[in-house]
Amino acid sequence: MFTNKAVIPAAGLGTRFLPATKAQPKEMIPIVDKPAIQYVVEEAVAAGLTDVLIVTGRNKRALEDHFDRAFELEAELARTGKTELLQQVQAITTLAHVHFVRQGQALGLGHAVGHAHHHIGDNFFAVLLGDDIVVHDNHLLARMITTSERHETSVVAVQEVSDDDLDRYGIVDAVADPNDPESLIVRDLAEKPGKAKARSHLGIIGRYVLSPSIFDYIAATKPGRGGEIQLTDALNAQAHDAPMRAIRFTGRRYDVGAKADALRASVELAASRADLGAEFKSFLRDFVAAMNDETL
């Protein structure tokens, strides 16, 4: 049975974004005027997933505060007549039923997802990585849910990656299904195998729809690469015992835990905004022209 539940692992230390993440979670880094985690929760809600469990760790209290009421702030916005800002702030608290559980030790993505077992129970659920923002493919999660319901199996999202990225992603070996062109049949998964061992160029991105049996496989998974319990290893064991599917991702995504991608995401999302786009794109055109003229 598929429920309306999503799990967002967000316990990582965010070392790639130091020093900004020394005192704040990487998921709270603003992309334009919203923290990265809010984009992810909004994506889950858009796909009908309104019960969200965020797996946190130490120094992540800001995540809880962001989705909670801020009565003093709301009162001040009301007093000063800033109605639109007040509505935006209040809307965050009603986006979804947001719950939190602490991972305790950062022992890998599989370990983090395993902490959701009590909340999820015996139901299918989605996993969205808290620092992965999907752009221009608003239906990816909905497609994955539909495929999972049709085949009653776990589904992973994949995209083509370069040779240089084969040691940065979990890699999926999958074949086409003539009876379902929407999805691929997964045969094998490997965590960051590198060019010499990779069986394909299909890298797993941070979106999953999982059968509840994954919790049993996570519990049986021994620490692997980096001494961590890898979700990819648990998925590989599951895929060898039961059918698994993959959906190709065709849009753009940003790993906003990395500085360059966070900047790219901010530029693209700002340029697409009705309230900011025209002015910002004008600035960008002038900026690029000045660079081309070698005046900067």
DAQUI-V602844 format. One record per residue. N is the residue number from 1. RES is the residue in one small letter. SS is DSSP state (hx for helix, st for strand, lp for the rest). NEAR is the number of other C-alpha atoms within 12 Angstrom. D_FIRST is the distance of its C-alpha to the first C-alpha in Angstrom with 2 decimals. Layout:
{{N RES SS NEAR D_FIRST} {N RES SS NEAR D_FIRST}}
This chain:
{{1 m lp 21 0.00} {2 f st 29 3.79} {3 t st 27 6.47} {4 n st 28 10.15} {5 k st 38 11.33} {6 a st 47 13.92} {7 v st 48 16.29} {8 i st 49 19.90} {9 p st 47 22.19} {10 a lp 47 25.65} {11 a lp 39 27.75} {12 g lp 36 30.13} {13 l lp 29 33.85} {14 g lp 31 34.46} {15 t hx 18 37.67} {16 r hx 21 37.96} {17 f hx 27 38.64} {18 l lp 17 41.27} {19 p lp 15 43.32} {20 a hx 20 41.16} {21 t hx 24 38.35} {22 k hx 19 40.79} {23 a lp 20 40.14} {24 q lp 26 36.99} {25 p lp 38 33.50} {26 k hx 41 33.24} {27 e hx 47 30.21} {28 m hx 37 32.70} {29 i lp 37 35.12} {30 p st 27 35.72} {31 i st 33 35.06} {32 v lp 26 37.53} {33 d lp 22 36.87} {34 k st 25 33.26} {35 p st 32 32.02} {36 a hx 39 29.81} {37 i hx 45 26.86} {38 q hx 40 26.91} {39 y hx 37 26.52} {40 v hx 45 23.37} {41 v hx 47 21.85} {42 e hx 35 22.97} {43 e hx 36 21.29} {44 a hx 44 17.89} {45 v hx 30 18.58} {46 a hx 22 19.77} {47 a lp 30 16.41} {48 g lp 26 14.78} {49 l lp 33 13.89} {50 t lp 25 15.93} {51 d st 30 15.10} {52 v st 39 17.05} {53 l st 43 18.09} {54 i st 43 21.35} {55 v st 43 22.57} {56 t st 38 26.34} {57 g lp 30 29.51} {58 r lp 23 33.13} {59 n lp 25 34.88} {60 k lp 32 31.68} {61 r hx 24 32.40} {62 a hx 24 33.10} {63 l hx 38 29.40} {64 e hx 30 28.80} {65 d hx 20 31.95} {66 h hx 28 30.99} {67 f lp 32 27.92} {68 d lp 24 29.85} {69 r lp 19 32.56} {70 a lp 20 36.10} {71 f hx 15 38.28} {72 e hx 12 41.63} {73 l hx 19 40.75} {74 e hx 24 39.38} {75 a hx 19 42.55} {76 e hx 16 44.76} {77 l hx 20 43.08} {78 a hx 18 43.47} {79 r hx 13 47.08} {80 t lp 13 48.02} {81 g lp 13 46.43} {82 k lp 16 43.96} {83 t hx 16 41.45} {84 e hx 14 39.46} {85 l hx 20 38.99} {86 l hx 24 38.06} {87 q hx 18 35.30} {88 q hx 23 33.97} {89 v hx 30 34.02} {90 q hx 23 32.35} {91 a hx 20 29.61} {92 i hx 29 28.47} {93 t hx 26 27.64} {94 t lp 22 25.41} {95 l lp 27 23.51} {96 a lp 29 20.37} {97 h st 25 19.63} {98 v st 33 20.95} {99 h st 28 20.95} {100 f st 31 22.92} {101 v st 30 23.17} {102 r st 29 26.11} {103 q lp 29 26.01} {104 g lp 19 29.52} {105 q lp 19 30.58} {106 a lp 27 29.89} {107 l lp 29 28.89} {108 g lp 33 26.90} {109 l hx 42 23.71} {110 g hx 41 21.76} {111 h hx 40 23.23} {112 a hx 39 22.29} {113 v hx 48 18.58} {114 g hx 38 18.73} {115 h lp 35 19.88} {116 a lp 38 16.52} {117 h hx 31 14.95} {118 h hx 15 15.90} {119 h hx 28 14.64} {120 i hx 31 11.16} {121 g lp 21 10.54} {122 d lp 20 7.80} {123 n lp 28 5.29} {124 f st 35 6.05} {125 f st 47 9.23} {126 a st 50 12.53} {127 v st 48 15.95} {128 l st 45 19.13} {129 l lp 46 22.50} {130 g lp 45 24.66} {131 d lp 42 27.77} {132 d st 36 26.50} {133 i st 42 27.16} {134 v st 37 26.09} {135 v st 24 28.66} {136 h lp 18 28.99} {137 d lp 21 25.49} {138 n lp 24 23.63} {139 h lp 25 20.90} {140 l hx 40 20.03} {141 l hx 40 16.82} {142 a hx 27 15.75} {143 r hx 30 16.66} {144 m hx 42 14.67} {145 i hx 41 11.42} {146 t hx 27 12.40} {147 t hx 32 13.28} {148 s hx 35 10.15} {149 e hx 24 8.21} {150 r hx 19 11.39} {151 h hx 27 11.83} {152 e lp 25 8.52} {153 t lp 36 10.59} {154 s st 43 12.07} {155 v st 49 14.47} {156 v st 50 17.72} {157 a st 48 20.27} {158 v st 38 23.79} {159 q st 32 27.26} {160 e st 26 30.67} {161 v lp 26 32.70} {162 s lp 18 36.38} {163 d hx 22 38.09} {164 d hx 17 38.90} {165 d hx 24 35.25} {166 l lp 28 34.10} {167 d lp 24 34.80} {168 r lp 23 32.90} {169 y lp 33 29.42} {170 g st 40 26.89} {171 i st 41 27.65} {172 v st 43 25.42} {173 d st 33 26.87} {174 a st 34 25.08} {175 v st 24 26.17} {176 a st 18 25.72} {177 d lp 17 23.67} {178 p lp 10 25.92} {179 n lp 11 23.12} {180 d lp 17 21.20} {181 p lp 15 23.74} {182 e lp 25 21.27} {183 s lp 33 20.07} {184 l st 34 21.72} {185 i st 33 20.97} {186 v st 38 21.33} {187 r st 27 23.83} {188 d st 35 24.83} {189 l st 38 24.73} {190 a st 37 27.70} {191 e st 35 28.37} {192 k lp 33 31.46} {193 p lp 29 33.26} {194 g lp 23 36.18} {195 k lp 20 38.01} {196 a lp 13 39.37} {197 k lp 19 36.06} {198 a lp 29 33.57} {199 r lp 25 32.32} {200 s lp 32 31.56} {201 h lp 32 31.82} {202 l st 38 28.12} {203 g st 39 27.48} {204 i st 42 24.13} {205 i st 41 24.12} {206 g st 37 22.35} {207 r st 43 18.99} {208 y st 43 15.90} {209 v st 49 12.16} {210 l st 51 11.09} {211 s lp 39 8.99} {212 p lp 32 9.37} {213 s lp 30 11.99} {214 i hx 44 14.17} {215 f hx 32 15.36} {216 d hx 22 17.01} {217 y hx 31 18.68} {218 i hx 36 19.88} {219 a hx 25 21.36} {220 a hx 22 23.17} {221 t lp 29 24.45} {222 k lp 22 28.12} {223 p lp 21 29.75} {224 g lp 23 30.69} {225 r hx 23 32.39} {226 g hx 14 34.06} {227 g hx 15 33.23} {228 e lp 23 29.71} {229 i lp 29 26.28} {230 q lp 36 25.14} {231 l hx 45 21.53} {232 t hx 41 22.80} {233 d hx 35 24.00} {234 a hx 39 20.68} {235 l hx 48 19.01} {236 n hx 34 21.89} {237 a hx 29 21.38} {238 q hx 33 17.71} {239 a hx 32 18.83} {240 h hx 19 21.50} {241 d hx 18 19.22} {242 a lp 23 16.41} {243 p lp 26 16.34} {244 m st 41 16.10} {245 r st 48 16.95} {246 a st 48 19.26} {247 i st 42 20.06} {248 r st 38 23.70} {249 f lp 33 24.63} {250 t lp 19 27.67} {251 g lp 19 28.60} {252 r st 24 30.32} {253 r st 33 29.09} {254 y st 32 31.07} {255 d st 33 30.91} {256 v lp 35 32.44} {257 g lp 37 33.02} {258 a lp 25 35.91} {259 k hx 25 38.97} {260 a hx 15 39.61} {261 d hx 26 36.08} {262 a hx 31 36.07} {263 l hx 22 39.34} {264 r hx 23 38.12} {265 a hx 35 35.05} {266 s hx 32 37.38} {267 v hx 23 39.76} {268 e hx 26 37.24} {269 l hx 32 35.39} {270 a hx 27 38.74} {271 a hx 23 40.18} {272 s lp 19 37.35} {273 r lp 17 37.73} {274 a lp 12 39.55} {275 d lp 14 41.47} {276 l lp 19 42.44} {277 g hx 20 42.23} {278 a hx 15 45.67} {279 e hx 16 47.63} {280 f hx 22 45.69} {281 k hx 21 45.98} {282 s hx 15 49.67} {283 f hx 17 50.04} {284 l hx 18 48.23} {285 r hx 16 50.51} {286 d hx 16 53.58} {287 f hx 16 52.40} {288 v hx 15 51.73} {289 a hx 14 55.03} {290 a hx 13 56.86} {291 m hx 12 55.33} {292 n hx 11 56.39} {293 d lp 10 59.85} {294 e lp 9 59.86} {295 t lp 10 60.80} {296 l lp 10 58.02}}
